[in-house]
């Protein structure tokens, strides 16, 4: 059975790659005269209809349909992946390990692997190729005579065509901009990516988009000034390009771009976050600016993002059941949520608030470090002498990797700094689950964690759940090396080590539901249904509108019917189709989620945490010296007043495959990446986890 599933998955992935290569080929030949003057006119002639018009239909077929088809295939691929035993599947050796080693460690791109550098180089080559071919072909048609016929000088004509071509190349970057931010994407896992790990691609593409579009706008302004035609800036043409819409889109983009400056983004994150909602203005007026037929080139990425964003919106509308919390002396909070058995996720997954998730069979835990204003207020609320009985919480997620890829290594080394230990706690809990429940043989685990103060070491308590047993760790070969960098010696009992770890138990409302997948247990299949059905309904409705409303007025001339109105109708129908199909899918799965929630609620009512117990049980303090448990203490070696010598530790590791995961400050990530890419140890396989961007 497993071999058949693997065969089907391999065939599906092969088909996706064929379609992907075909799409890249289309992008490569698009700037050429062969495509623009021979192929595209033939395609338009064959697809010309009264339903989709002369231009929109071919664009949908060439640029939109292939990507959405890949997304649907990706859903089936990931659904079949749920049938594969993840623990046995990763016993085979890693493929393409050399291509994933860091190639560039320091620089504007950050840590970049060989395969990432290769794709980045090819993408830049595509942009250079497109821009050069566009300009070469257009300059070849500009002569003093042709420029004089338009009342322009040669340099002015070349400036105008350069401005146009800069916009066309910027649109290539815009095509890929939305893919990394679709958290529930079915495309990213096909390439071994997650939304969180792909944010850097979104950042790179965002800079390129705004650089090209800004140059596009500046060149046109200079051209209009040079030709005494500055009134073009306030022109909103009935058909064709709307300059005002383009200027509004550019201003919205510049506002978003300005807040992405690292210092602004980190110091004023809320400003950065809410300013990014200008993407709605940017996208809306961009489509009005270029017209729907050309916007179909960037439509698939934005279409998938809209599906994902609306599903996240629906999930965040309900309150989830918060069962308990632990407040640590290091201003760190662990929140424990109830979850349905049908919700499956992997370690290092994240919620919408971008905090890593810690895995338990029946609960879902989140760790929050008090660093921002919101997290500090939450810490104060839970640390007060009169803690609350219930906390109203809504979430989006979890989202994470499609597989537990770290299981493929013989030895697993995890290097963390400060709160960067959080994703590794989830990895260790997953390995505890694998060794006890699944009876899977686990590898040697080495956790190297650095903290500023001794109180931060209490984060190691979270390796064991609130009601965990120390014997659960006995099946693991684990070694923990903790380093306290700002304290020279172990604190006495009168100091930080005597502080209390507070355990809080909440009384959730009956209306609070366990965390569940918004589309049920077969979420990938339902996502495929939503994408496919919404797109089909979109085509049907647009065809009807085109045939019985637009065509009688315009007759496929694109010179009578308002381009802005046509674009608006397409966007409106697209949003309605996505909202309708996604809502129906969520309502259809709501009954199953409710049944699982009732089962969980009945189990929780029968536990000692019920309302019949004394209130002191819900707010019980436990001294730190009773945690962590004996096995955890024996496996932990705490060093004071020093930092780990990572080079010596990593180079001394034996084994054919040593996975090195790092999460922490940029300097630490760069140091580990440099060691793994030095070539002095071929068995080190580097992977960086970052949730700070």
C-alpha positions, 0 to 999 in steps of 0.5 A: 500500500505504501509503495503505491502511495509513494508511486502516486505521489511521485507521479503527481510531483513529476506532473507538477514539475512539468507544469512548473517548467512549462510556466517558466518557459512561457515567462522566458519567451514572453519578451521575444518577438516570436511569442508576441508577434507569432505565438500570442496572436495565434493563441488569441485567434484560437481562443477568441470568444464572446465570453472571455474576450480577445485578451482575457481568455488567453491570459487565463489559460496561459498564466492563471490556469497552470498555477492553480492546477499545480495548487490542486495537484499539490493538495492531492500530493499532501493528502496522500502524504498523510498516509505515509509513515513519517518516521520510517520515511525519513530513515533513508539518507537525505538527497541533495544534501550538498545543495542545501549547505550554506553557500553565502553566510553574510550579506544582504541576502542573509544565510543562503544555501547553494540551491537557493543561490542557484534559483536566485541567480536564475531569477535575476537572469530571467529579469535581466533577460526580460528587460534587455530583450524588451528594451532591445526589441523596442529600441530597434523600432525607434527612429528619428522619423518615428519619434518625430511623428509622435512629437518626441525626440529619440531620447524621449521615446526611448525613455517612455519605452524604458519606463513601460518595460520596467513596469513589465519586468516588475510585474514578473516579480509581482507574480511570485510575491504572494506565494510565500505569504499564503500560510496554508499553501499547497505549493510551498510544501512541494518544494520543501518550504513553509510560509515562515521559511519563505518570508525571506523570499517575500522580502527579496521580491518585495524590494525588487517589485518596489524598485522596478515600479518606483523606477517605472513611475519616475521615468514616466513622470520625467517623460511627461515633464520633458514632453510638457504633458504633465496633465497625464498624471491626473488622467483616468482613461475610460479604456486602456491604462489608468495613470491615477490608479497606478499612482495610487497603487505606487503610493500604497506600495511606497508606504509599505516599503518604507515600514519594512526598514529593519529598524522601523519593522522591529521597533514599531512592529504594529505600524509595519503590520497594519501598514501592510494592509495597504496591499488591498489598496495596492492590488485593487488599484494595480488591477485598475491600472493595468486592466484585468487581462494583464493582471491575470499574469499575477492573479494566481498567486493573489488568488491562492492568497485570498483563499488562504486569508479568508480561511484564516479569517473564518478560523479566527472568528471562534474562541478556542479552549484555553486549558492551562498556563505556566508562568516562568520566572524568566517572564515566559508563558506557556499556554495550553490549548485543547485540540481535537484528535483530527488536528495534525501538525508537525513540530516547529509549526506556528500560529498566526502570532508567529510563536512556535508550537509544542506538541502533545497528543491531546493538547497544543501548547504555545510559548510566549516570551515577554518582549513586546507591549502585548506579551508584557500585558499578558504576562502581567495579567497571568502573574497577578495575585488575582489571576483570571479564571478564563482568557478569551483567545482566538487563533489562526493555524497551526501552519508548519512543515509537511513532514518531520524532516529532522528524523532523517539524521543519525544525530540531531544537534540543536543550537539555540539562543534565548527564546530560540529554544522554543522550536526545539522544545517542540522537536524534543516533545515530538521525539518523546512521542515517537519513542513512547507511542509510535515505538520508533527508534530515535537518534542521539539528541544534543541541545546546546542552549545559551541564556543571559540569566539563570532564570532563563534556564527555567525554559527547559521545564517546558520540555515536559508537559504540565502533567508529564512524567520523567520516565517519558524521557528515559527512552531518549538519548539526550544531552543538554548543554546550557550556558548562562552567559551573564552570571559567573556562578550558580545562584543560591536558593535565596536568589532566582532559583528559588522563584516559583513557577506558577501553574494556572488552570482555567475554566473555559466556557462551554462555547469555547471549542478545541483547536481544530482544522478549519477544513476538517481532517481531510483539509488538503482535499477540501482545499483542492475542492475550494480552489477548483470549484471557486475557479470554475464558478468564477469562469462561468460567471465571468463568461456570462457577464462577458457574453451578455453584458460586456460583449453587446457594448464592446464587441471585443474591441476593448475600446468602448466598455470601461476597462476599470469597470471590467476589472472591478467586475472580475475582482468582485466575482472572484472574491464572491466565488472564493468567499462562497465556496470556502464558507460552504466548505467550512460549514460542511466540516463544522459538524464533524469538528463539533462532534470531536469538540464534544468528545474532548469536552466530555473527557475534560469534564471528567478530569480532576480539573473540573469546577467541583475542585477547590479553587486553589487547584486552579492557581497552584504554585510549584517551586522550581527545584521540583522541576525539571524532573530527575531525568532531565536534571541528570541530562543537563549540564549548566555552564556559567559565565561562558559561551559554547565553543560551537566549532569544537562541539560540532567538529567532534561529532561523529556519524554519517549524518548530523543535522544541525538546527539553529534558532537564535540571534543573527550572529549565532546563526551566522556562526553555525552556518560558517562552521557547517559550510567550512568543508571541514566536516562533510557530515554536518547538515545545516538548517536555520529556523527564525521567527524574527525576520 
